[in-house]
Amino acid sequence: MLAPLATNLSRKGGITMILFLLSKYSTSALTSVSRSILTVPHLSRPAVPFAANYIYDSTTVKLFMSTDADILNLEERIKEKGDEIRRMKADGMDKASLAPHVEELLALKAKLEPPVKELETKEVKATQQKNNKGGKKQSPPPKKEADMSESELRLARLAKVESMRNEGVEPYAYSYKPTHTAKELQDLYEGKLEGGEEDETANVAVAGRIMAKRVFGKLSFFTLQDESGTIQLQMEKRRLGDAFKNLKAWVDAGDIVGVRGTVRRTDKGELSVYATEWTMLTKSAAPLPDKWHGLTDISKRYRNRHLDLIVNPIVRETFRKRAIITSTLRRELDGMGFLEIETPVLHSQPGGAEAKPFETYHNTMDMNLTLRIATELHLKRLIVGGFHRVYEIGRIFRNEGVSTRHNPEFTSIELYQAYADYEDMMDLTEKLVVSMCDAVSDTRQLPYGEHIVSLERPWRRVTMNDIVKEYIKDIDFESLDPNSPEDLEKAKAAARAAGVPKVDELTSIGYVLNQCFEELCEPNLIQPTFVIDYPVDVSPLAKPHRSKPGYTERFELFATGRELANSFSELTDPVDQRIRFEAQAAKKAAGDEEACDVDEEFLSALEQGMPPTGGLGIGIDRLVMLLTNSPSIRDVIAFPLLKADS
């Protein structure tokens, strides 16, 4: 049908124009007409060289004399070569190595070009002008994500949610069954698969959050993060088919997806799940924090802990270790025959420590209550009731200041063991702390800030009096008479001379000694140290020392300049306990908000008789700080209390 038409076209350029137009629309028609045109009787050689504004290419013309099968075969070769080059680029091949492959691709593409390369003509310009007629403005190109505001990103993502639902795809799945975690796959294929090699027998499924994506036309690489770590996803159009188009259109960094496929190691050596299918599990409406240059502001990190955990692997590791530390502690105590028994959080009166409580009110019972400041008194009542070894890991609430080592609510463990004393508790403390250290660290030489803290046993044991003498050498507090006003003034004078503040209002030698220790010694106790034998004035629940009048059998454990644990040989004399409670009540009546009242319920229990008992309390948060090298208590509390964000 086209041959007569071609024969009658003798104007300069006409034949070539037909060839060009047909090459754009019909391969079979082009093959037919090209043969007819190129055998026009009155042309002794191809008409193409005579066409104005066209360039003849003999190698290309040969293709246009080929069959449809030849052309389709060439198109398939071009596609395969293009995919091969994209994989090479993604695997990190340099430009010099890529060059011959690119030249081969260009040569293949040249064979599909029309036999002429048309220069721009007036007709093309006229068509463009016609399309722009009427003053219609061209639509601006869509904004790139990097140029969008946070609200624009949110709207764009919600539009994708709507688009998915319009296509019958639920963007918020109900469940998914991964076969492996990222770490399990990394461990499983450790030392296996050479670069470019695929385990075609594998059929694995992973699920997690997309942390980064790189798109190269028909090939994409995503970084998927789950609780265990990260793994790369390799997504290709030729494997995913139409699902690849949806992947590019719908998936953003921050989305949670499930992916199934084989396992492949890229030429660059990156282990990847080579996807055969993917599922949107949760479409994220908000961008990840790195949209605004990461989550580095400390306050924002604490307020948005969920984001902090997503983008900071070291934070996730800290809380993973915290969970291991507490589970190890429970396992050790359970193995020793201790029972964990829960005690009340709401108390009718505070007790068990010197601290200002939080106050609340029970409507139905018409009672003023406080949140507990310690678990001590109820646990001791369990010992009176016949249990020999009890403990509780729980939250404590104290209405006090906030600092890098203090938080209004914190976690502690208190344990009590019948027929033990504070010497036994020192041995138990060492054993428990070392066990927790071994559970999260392969060494007992722990970095903390600029220091290395050694938890190798045994730890130093020193009396409060002896360690204060290392800083105030010209006085021995144990030799002073606690009932002598002159000796009290002598102690105050020595403290003032050493630069200890706020000693004038102190009412006993024991208080002066304790103040000297806290100001001069405590900040310098970097290595684990048991400071033992505290003055009775600051230890209202500890048994009197068996050989040192005015002192108690009490220790505190210090490391990194802060207290980690507190322990007594517990006071079992109900009369002595009442006297100490009454002294505390007098302090409270005088305006001391941290002093306690007389707890008649506890005294009643103590009068029934409590066996000799050793008690121990450990601050879990501060211990986790040490074992994870965390500078602030807020770094180890998942959701610390913060002031309202103005």
Order of alpha helices (4+ residues) and beta strands (2+ residues): alpha-alpha-alpha-alpha-alpha-alpha-alpha-alpha-alpha-beta-beta-beta-alpha-alpha-beta-beta-alpha-alpha-alpha-beta-beta-beta-beta-alpha-beta-beta-alpha-beta-beta-beta-alpha-alpha-alpha-beta-beta-beta-alpha-alpha-beta-alpha
